[in-house]
Amino acid sequence: MKTLSLVIALTAILFYSNAVAEGRNFGMGIIIGDPTGLSVKLWTGNNTALDGAVAWSFIGRHSDNNHNQVLHVHADYLYHNFNLFKIEKGRLPLYYGVGGRIKFEEESRVGIRIPVGLEYIFEGNYVDMFLEVVPLFDLTPKTEFWFNGAIGIRYFF
């Protein structure tokens, strides 16, 4: 499982690194909550972005009695509304979108994510901080409804 985690993490890093065209479009950092791990974001337009995480989930029903963590991988397509909150420094968009996730357990879960959050983008666009709530609808191995929530910070290249 550790080898699989490392392969997935390296693949995600290489994929997103190669996708960056120029400027501060690609960010990498951490996400803390459920899940906790590596967070990445790639701006695809002025208001749109792809984000994802390779992380661990510490919450939920896990079959392994020795460890209460399982690998969690997700990717989302996001739309950002920059017009709701006017602030003096930086930017504060509300974002929402849709994506998917895989939670690698004995019976792995595959589901749909609907993230909603606030993101503070510091002046210069080098750093962002975010807070999100994510309703989840697992499709396999059985249909279930969950929530994830997390905070994070990323540095943009």
Backbone hydrogen bonds in HBPLUS format (Angstrom, degrees):
<---DONOR---> <-ACCEPTOR-->    atom                        ^
c    i                          cat <-CA-CA->   ^        H-A-AA   ^      H-
h    n   atom  resd res      DA  || num        DHA   H-A  angle D-A-AA Bond
n    s   type  num  typ     dist DA aas  dist angle  dist       angle   num
A0005-SER N   A0001-MET O   2.94 MM   4  6.18 156.9  1.99 147.0 153.3     1
A0006-LEU N   A0002-LYS O   3.00 MM   4  6.22 158.6  2.04 147.2 152.3     2
A0007-VAL N   A0003-THR O   2.94 MM   4  6.17 161.6  1.98 152.7 157.6     3
A0008-ILE N   A0004-LEU O   2.98 MM   4  6.16 165.6  2.00 153.2 156.7     4
A0009-ALA N   A0005-SER O   2.98 MM   4  6.13 163.1  2.01 149.2 154.2     5
A0010-LEU N   A0006-LEU O   2.95 MM   4  6.11 168.8  1.96 154.1 156.9     6
A0011-THR N   A0007-VAL O   2.95 MM   4  6.04 157.3  2.00 147.5 154.2     7
A0012-ALA N   A0008-ILE O   2.98 MM   4  6.15 161.4  2.02 150.8 155.3     8
A0013-ILE N   A0009-ALA O   3.04 MM   4  6.27 161.3  2.07 150.4 155.4     9
A0014-LEU N   A0010-LEU O   2.96 MM   4  6.13 168.7  1.97 151.9 154.9    10
A0015-PHE N   A0011-THR O   2.89 MM   4  5.98 161.2  1.92 150.7 156.4    11
A0016-TYR N   A0012-ALA O   3.04 MM   4  6.15 174.2  2.05 152.5 154.1    12
A0017-SER N   A0013-ILE O   2.88 MM   4  5.91 156.2  1.94 148.5 156.2    13
A0018-ASN N   A0014-LEU O   3.02 MM   4  6.05 160.1  2.06 146.9 151.0    14
A0019-ALA N   A0015-PHE O   3.20 MM   4  6.32 131.2  2.45 136.9 149.6    15
A0019-ALA N   A0016-TYR O   3.22 MM   3  5.05 133.0  2.45  91.8 104.6    16
A0043-TRP N   A0025-ASN O   2.86 MM  18  5.00 162.9  1.89 144.0 148.5    17
A0157-PHE N   A0026-PHE O   2.80 MM 131  5.67 159.5  1.84 169.6 169.7    18
A0027-GLY N   A0041-LYS O   2.79 MM  14  5.07 161.8  1.83 152.0 157.1    19
A0041-LYS N   A0027-GLY O   2.91 MM  14  5.07 146.9  2.02 142.3 143.2    20
A0028-MET N   A0155-TYR O   2.94 MM 127  5.49 151.7  2.02 144.6 146.7    21
A0155-TYR N   A0028-MET O   2.95 MM 127  5.49 169.6  1.96 135.9 134.0    22
A0029-GLY N   A0039-SER O   2.84 MM  10  5.15 155.0  1.91 153.8 155.6    23
A0039-SER N   A0029-GLY O   2.91 MM  10  5.15 170.1  1.92 124.2 127.0    24
A0030-ILE N   A0153-ILE O   2.96 MM 123  5.74 138.9  2.14 161.8 168.3    25
A0153-ILE N   A0030-ILE O   3.09 MM 123  5.74 149.2  2.19 151.9 160.8    26
A0031-ILE N   A0037-GLY O   2.98 MM   6  5.41 153.5  2.05 140.5 144.8    27
A0037-GLY N   A0031-ILE O   2.86 MM   6  5.41 150.5  1.95 145.1 153.1    28
A0032-ILE N   A0151-ILE O   2.73 MM 119  5.39 170.3  1.74 168.3 171.4    29
A0151-ILE N   A0032-ILE O   2.91 MM 119  5.39 158.2  1.96 153.4 158.1    30
A0034-ASP N   A0149-GLY O   2.99 MM 115  5.70 170.6  2.00 157.4 160.0    31
A0036-THR N   A0056-TRP O   2.87 MM  20  5.31 158.6  1.92 144.9 150.7    32
A0056-TRP N   A0036-THR O   2.84 MM  20  5.31 162.7  1.87 134.8 138.4    33
A0038-LEU N   A0054-VAL O   3.04 MM  16  5.41 153.7  2.11 154.7 146.5    34
A0054-VAL N   A0038-LEU O   3.07 MM  16  5.41 149.1  2.17 145.1 154.7    35
A0040-VAL N   A0052-GLY O   2.93 MM  12  5.40 163.4  1.96 152.2 153.3    36
A0052-GLY N   A0040-VAL O   2.98 MM  12  5.40 153.9  2.05 148.4 148.3    37
A0042-LEU N   A0050-LEU O   2.77 MM   8  5.20 163.6  1.79 159.6 164.5    38
A0050-LEU N   A0042-LEU O   2.84 MM   8  5.20 161.4  1.87 148.2 152.4    39
A0044-THR N   A0048-THR O   2.96 MM   4  5.55 155.0  2.02 125.5 133.1    40
A0080-HIS N   A0047-ASN O   2.69 MM  33  4.90 148.2  1.79 148.6 156.8    41
A0049-ALA N   A0078-LEU O   3.08 MM  29  5.20 149.3  2.18 138.1 142.1    42
A0078-LEU N   A0049-ALA O   2.79 MM  29  5.20 174.2  1.80 162.4 163.1    43
A0051-ASP N   A0076-ASP O   3.01 MM  25  5.30 158.0  2.06 141.6 147.8    44
A0076-ASP N   A0051-ASP O   2.76 MM  25  5.30 158.1  1.81 154.0 157.5    45
A0053-ALA N   A0074-HIS O   3.00 MM  21  5.45 149.8  2.10 141.2 144.6    46
A0074-HIS N   A0053-ALA O   3.07 MM  21  5.45 157.1  2.12 145.9 152.2    47
A0055-ALA N   A0072-HIS O   2.83 MM  17  5.14 173.6  1.83 164.4 165.3    48
A0072-HIS N   A0055-ALA O   2.71 MM  17  5.14 164.4  1.73 149.4 146.6    49
A0057-SER N   A0070-VAL O   2.84 MM  13  5.37 160.9  1.87 155.2 160.5    50
A0070-VAL N   A0057-SER O   3.06 MM  13  5.37 144.5  2.19 137.1 147.8    51
A0104-PHE N   A0071-LEU O   2.82 MM  33  5.33 149.5  1.92 154.1 162.8    52
A0073-VAL N   A0102-ILE O   2.92 MM  29  5.36 165.6  1.94 158.6 163.5    53
A0102-ILE N   A0073-VAL O   2.84 MM  29  5.36 155.9  1.89 156.1 164.3    54
A0075-ALA N   A0100-GLY O   3.08 MM  25  5.74 154.3  2.15 158.2 164.6    55
A0100-GLY N   A0075-ALA O   2.95 MM  25  5.74 150.6  2.03 161.6 168.0    56
A0077-TYR N   A0098-VAL O   2.87 MM  21  5.63 167.9  1.88 153.5 154.6    57
A0098-VAL N   A0077-TYR O   3.14 MM  21  5.63 145.9  2.26 149.9 156.6    58
A0079-TYR N   A0096-TYR O   2.83 MM  17  5.60 163.5  1.86 161.9 165.4    59
A0096-TYR N   A0079-TYR O   3.06 MM  17  5.60 151.1  2.15 151.5 160.4    60
A0081-ASN N   A0094-LEU O   2.79 MM  13  5.30 171.5  1.80 164.0 166.3    61
A0094-LEU N   A0081-ASN O   3.17 MM  13  5.30 152.4  2.25 142.8 141.3    62
A0091-ARG N   A0121-ILE O   2.90 MM  30  5.08 148.9  2.00 139.7 149.6    63
A0121-ILE N   A0091-ARG O   2.82 MM  30  5.08 169.8  1.83 153.4 157.0    64
A0119-GLU N   A0093-PRO O   3.12 MM  26  5.72 157.7  2.17 162.8 168.9    65
A0095-TYR N   A0117-GLY O   2.83 MM  22  5.31 167.4  1.85 150.0 153.2    66
A0117-GLY N   A0095-TYR O   2.91 MM  22  5.31 160.2  1.95 146.5 149.1    67
A0097-GLY N   A0115-PRO O   3.09 MM  18  5.59 134.6  2.31 154.4 156.6    68
A0099-GLY N   A0113-ARG O   2.96 MM  14  4.92 147.2  2.07 141.2 139.6    69
A0113-ARG N   A0099-GLY O   2.92 MM  14  4.92 166.0  1.94 116.8 121.6    70
A0101-ARG N   A0111-GLY O   3.00 MM  10  5.41 148.6  2.10 143.2 144.9    71
A0111-GLY N   A0101-ARG O   3.02 MM  10  5.41 161.1  2.06 148.3 152.8    72
A0103-LYS N   A0109-ARG O   2.85 MM   6  5.00 159.7  1.89 146.3 152.1    73
A0109-ARG N   A0103-LYS O   2.87 MM   6  5.00 155.3  1.94 144.1 148.2    74
A0110-VAL N   A0140-THR O   3.13 MM  30  5.36 152.2  2.21 134.8 139.5    75
A0139-LEU N   A0110-VAL O   2.73 MM  29  5.80 166.6  1.74 153.6 157.6    76
A0140-THR N   A0110-VAL O   3.30 MM  30  5.36 155.5  2.36 143.7 148.2    77
A0112-ILE N   A0137-PHE O   2.97 MM  25  5.18 160.2  2.01 131.0 132.9    78
A0137-PHE N   A0112-ILE O   2.92 MM  25  5.18 155.9  1.97 148.4 155.9    79
A0114-ILE N   A0135-PRO O   3.06 MM  21  5.51 142.9  2.20 159.9 167.0    80
A0116-VAL N   A0133-VAL O   2.99 MM  17  5.55 149.5  2.09 152.8 162.4    81
A0133-VAL N   A0116-VAL O   2.89 MM  17  5.55 164.4  1.91 165.2 167.0    82
A0118-LEU N   A0131-LEU O   2.93 MM  13  5.48 150.9  2.02 156.3 163.4    83
A0131-LEU N   A0118-LEU O   2.95 MM  13  5.48 152.2  2.03 157.5 165.2    84
A0120-TYR N   A0129-MET O   2.72 MM   9  5.21 154.6  1.78 156.5 163.7    85
A0129-MET N   A0120-TYR O   2.89 MM   9  5.21 152.0  1.96 144.7 154.0    86
A0122-PHE N   A0127-VAL O   3.00 MM   5  5.68 156.1  2.06 160.2 167.8    87
A0125-ASN N   A0122-PHE O   3.03 MM   3  5.66 154.3  2.10 140.4 143.3    88
A0156-PHE N   A0126-TYR O   2.61 MM  30  4.77 164.4  1.64 142.1 145.5    89
A0128-ASP N   A0154-ARG O   3.08 MM  26  5.49 154.9  2.15 146.9 153.2    90
A0154-ARG N   A0128-ASP O   2.99 MM  26  5.49 156.1  2.05 150.7 155.9    91
A0130-PHE N   A0152-GLY O   2.96 MM  22  5.27 157.2  2.01 136.4 140.5    92
A0152-GLY N   A0130-PHE O   2.95 MM  22  5.27 142.8  2.09 145.8 146.5    93
A0132-GLU N   A0150-ALA O   2.94 MM  18  5.58 165.7  1.96 163.0 166.4    94
A0150-ALA N   A0132-GLU O   3.07 MM  18  5.58 155.8  2.13 146.3 152.1    95
A0134-VAL N   A0148-ASN O   2.76 MM  14  4.93 167.3  1.77 150.4 147.2    96
A0148-ASN N   A0134-VAL O   2.83 MM  14  4.93 151.7  1.91 134.7 144.4    97
A0136-LEU N   A0146-TRP O   2.82 MM  10  4.89 166.7  1.84 139.9 137.2    98
A0146-TRP N   A0136-LEU O   2.93 MM  10  4.89 163.7  1.95 135.7 140.3    99
A0138-ASP N   A0144-GLU O   2.78 MM   6  5.09 140.9  1.93 154.8 162.2   100
A0144-GLU N   A0138-ASP O   3.21 MM   6  5.09 149.2  2.31 123.3 130.8   101
